[in-house]
Amino acid sequence: MKTTFLREMAGFVVLVLLQTLVLNRISVFGVAVPILYIYFLIKLPKNRNLFYVVISGFLMGLIIDIFLNTPGMNAAATTIVATLRKPLMNIFFSKVEYEDFVPSIYTETGAFLRYSVVMVLLHQTLLFFIESFTFFNLTSTLIRIGASSVLTLILIIALDGLMYRKTSGV
């Protein structure tokens, strides 16, 4: 239990630092920005307490907001996604899984991809609509949501593949 918690906290810190120091400086065609810190919520075990998940998501979003000077945008989006994580897992993954089930591309590939797509699209939609706070540039906002979601999903799949190789010794 302690090693799992320490591994999760190390992932939390690494993803926050990676997002704030590297990924937010990347902008593909001025439209797509990779937002990889959502991977932390995607990879939490199924049996995690809702309070733990929501507080972790809120703190992650708040820390990123502090670093990026975005008043509460990431915290709000991440908290909402953290709240909806467990119901989404129940929709996409079979109910006969063991308690410590951690979603991965190597456990149930199709379910993991669908789950990741919904989590990322939900997070990006919330984040970009909170950021723009208007429906006047709806086309521009939808393009940013789509492009950032695709870029984020590519990074999530790549990172999940690397994490599996690292932990499995392949």
Summary of the structure (lengths in Angstrom):
residues: 170
radius of gyration: 15.6
end to end distance: 24.7
largest distance: 50.6
contacts: 495
relative contact order: 0.14
helix: 73%
strand: 1%
